[in-house]
């Protein structure tokens, strides 16, 4: 192999590596932005600031609650969350994946969630969740969420399962 061939191969590999780093670096920044937005929503939930909590959802958000209830729309979700004064929810993402297609400003988040007694901080119900995010007008918004209850304690265990 000639030195000019080796140089061409090294240049091609370097250009490819640079493009990969730039692409994944952008996705890493976007994933960090999704995580930061989730943290801000968790803070709003802890402060029981329902207007701010709802500001992180699209108008047409769709939720499958932990025990199977379907909740549609920002107003519906806000109403359900506001009616539950005995539980303070927190989502903890363990993974955020961002689309590599710039025409699809989407992200997928998964993690664990806990519903705790706001007076004592004791967990009442817990599980896993997944969320679809969409970036709209420069902001990451939650378009859909699915929660699955996997454990409970005390009064959290008496919540009714939604059955079709």
N, C-alpha and C positions, 0 to 999 in steps of 0.2 A: 504494500500500500504506500502510495506516495505521500509526502508530507502535505501537499495541497489537498489530497483526499481526506487525510486525517483532520486537517484544519476545518474542512467543510463539514465533516461529521461532528466534530466538537462544536462548531458554531450552530449546527442544526439542533443538537441536543440541548445546548445552552438556551437557544431561542424557545424551544419547547418547554423547558423547565421554567423559564421566566414567565411564559404565558400561563402555565399551570399555577405558579405562585401568585401571579396577579389575579387570576380568576378565583382561586380558593381564598385569597386574601380578602377580596371583595365579599365573598360569601361569608367569611369569618366575621367581617365587620357587620354584615347584615344579621348574622346569627346572634352576635353580641347585642345588636339593637333590639332584636326580639326578646332576648333574655332581660334586657333593661326595661323594656315595656312591660313584661310580665311582672318584674319586681315592683314597678310603679303601680300596677293594678293590685298586687298583693298589699301594698301600703294603703291604697284607697279602700280596699276591703277591710283591712284592720281598723281604719278610721271611720268605717261605715259611711263613706262618702259615695253614695249610690250614683250620683251624677257622674263623678269621675270614673267610677268602676265601669259604668255603661259606655263611657266615651272610648273604651278600648274595643268595643264590639262594632261590627258592621250593623246597619239597620236591619238586615235580613239574617242575622246570626241564627244558627240552629244548634240546639244543645240536646244531647241525650244525657239525662241526669244519672247520678250514681246508681239509682235503683230502677232506672228504666223510663222515667217520665220524659216525654218530648216537650221541649220548650222552644217556641219559635219567635224570633224578632227581639230587637233590643228592648222594647217596652215590656214584653212578656218576661224576659229574663230578669230585667231590673225589678219587676214586680215580685217575682218568685224569690229573688235574693233578699229583697227588702222585707218580705213577710217572714223570713227565717231569722228571727232575732236571737235564737238560742245557739247559733252555730257561727263560728268565724272560720272561713275557709282560707286555705293557703295552697297554692300550686308551686311545686318545686321541679323545674325542668331538669331532666338528666340528658336530654338530647334535643338539638335544634338543627334541622337540615334545611338549607335554602336552595331553591331551584337554581340550576345552572343555565337556564334559558331566560335571557333578559326580557323576553316578551311575557313570561309567566312570573310575576312578582309574588311568588308564593313561598311559604315556609311551613315545615311540619315540626311540631314540638311534641315531645312525650315526657312524662315524668310521673311523680307521685303527688297526691293531694291529701290534705288532712282537714277535717272539720273538727274544730275544738270548741270547748265551752269558753266563751269570752271572759267569764268571771274567774275561772280557775286555770285556764290554759290546758286543761286535760283533754286529750283526744277523745272524740266521740265516735268518729267514723273516718275511714281512710281507704285509699285505693290508688289506682293508676288512671291516667288520663292521656288523651291525645288531642291536639288542636291543629287546625289549619289556619294559617295567617295569610293575609293579603296586604301588600303595600299599596296604599291608595293615597294620592296627593302627598307623598313623602312620609306617610305615617304607617306603621304596622298596626293592623287591626285584626281581631279574631273573627273569622268567618264561621267556624264551627268548632265544637268541642264535644268529646265523648268521655264520660267519667264512668268508671266501674268500681263499685264498692267491694272491697276485699276483706275488710275487718271492721269491728266495732267494739265499743265498750259502753257499759251502763245504758243510759237512755238512747244512745245512738243505735242500739240494737233493736229498738222497737219501731223504727221507721218502716212504713209499708213499702213493699215491693210493687212496682207497677207491672201488672200482668195484662197481656193483650186479651 
